[in-house]
Amino acid sequence: MNEQATYQRNSQPDPEGGGKPAAKKFGLVLQGAAALAAYEVGAIEYLYDTGMECAIVAGASSGAVNAATLAGARGYPPQLLRELWHMFTVKPPIPFLPPLVRQSWSVFGVPHIYRPRRDYWNLPTWTYFSDTTPAKRTLEDLLDWHQIHDPGHMRLIVSASGVEDGETAYFSNLDPNLPLRPEHVLASGSFPAGFPWTLVENRAYWDGGLTDNTPLKPVIDNLHGDEPETMPIIMIDPFSSSAPQPANMQEVLSRTFEILLQNKLKADSDTARSYTRFISILKQVDQQLPADAPVRKDQDWDEVMNYALVRQIRMIDMNKPAEESGADWSPQTIARRISAGYDQTRAALEETPLTA
């Protein structure tokens, strides 16, 4: 890969550390959103520019690609994320095209992600429109997979959806006997019809966003020590909760998909808040129960008391224009989204800072 990162912030900290105090750790949950996941790149860059460092990350679809890049970056992670998304951009070879045409040029493929099929004689038996071999090659070449395999460096989890059973699968680097591979990340981004399902251990998987586009639970389940009490978990939301009425069929489909994901996200967030309140009350009850209370003999009591009380779960909304399309991979749009992700994360955390 010869592309070089073209952007460097003056505030970028020394990636080597240089004897600085240990960085404040955070957990991260990244949604799948096709090209809208560029907002996540800017959000991550801001968090790192403030001296923070990711300890555990989970992602779905394009969020899984960002998560794997974060874990597998040689050097300063935001720099590699920018390089990756620079590679992902699509610029038409014909100048002076109308903006709508330029923004839709990805229909002809995104060179480092997918290329449209050309075997039209097999069209009646197609189950997908584009080949994702370029994405697999990009993941293999760009990332340090030995580093990804080390959960001590960063815990990494990606979600995928079983084609045949509809169940959510979580692939991670937490089991040394089942090393994470590019196929696992590719499975998380195998959006049906557009891309082929991905085989992992002879089982077919589609996009993780179908069943868990905000994989918060596996992050909570894999926190260590005092992390639930001290480490913030940050979720990046690149979708719009409100938007004007659609004006054409493409906007109808886009808005329908967005509403489905937004409702699932709201349900997950509400569940997480309810979970935290429930565990908090249970721990107070535990402190007041007599040592010989019969309930303490219940085999489930100790397990419940070991549940983590996660004190900080923050959602950062990306206030994108309502008409934006996840299919727009044009260089200008990707650059604007990264910049907006940075600025909106800064504004959100300056308005309501993370607690120590």
FENPEWO-V434887 format. One record per helix or strand. SS is the DSSP state (A for helix, B for strand). FROM is the first residue (numbers start at 1). LEN is the number of residues. Records with the same first field share a line. If there is no record, write none. Layout:
# FENPEWO-V434887
SS: FROM-LEN + FROM-LEN
This chain:
# FENPEWO-V434887
B: 24-7 + 52-9 + 110-1 + 114-3 + 128-4 + 155-8 + 168-5 + 192-4 + 198-3 + 203-5 + 232-6 + 313-5
A: 34-16 + 62-11 + 77-12 + 99-5 + 105-4 + 120-6 + 133-10 + 145-4 + 182-7 + 208-3 + 217-5 + 227-4 + 249-40 + 294-4 + 299-7 + 331-21
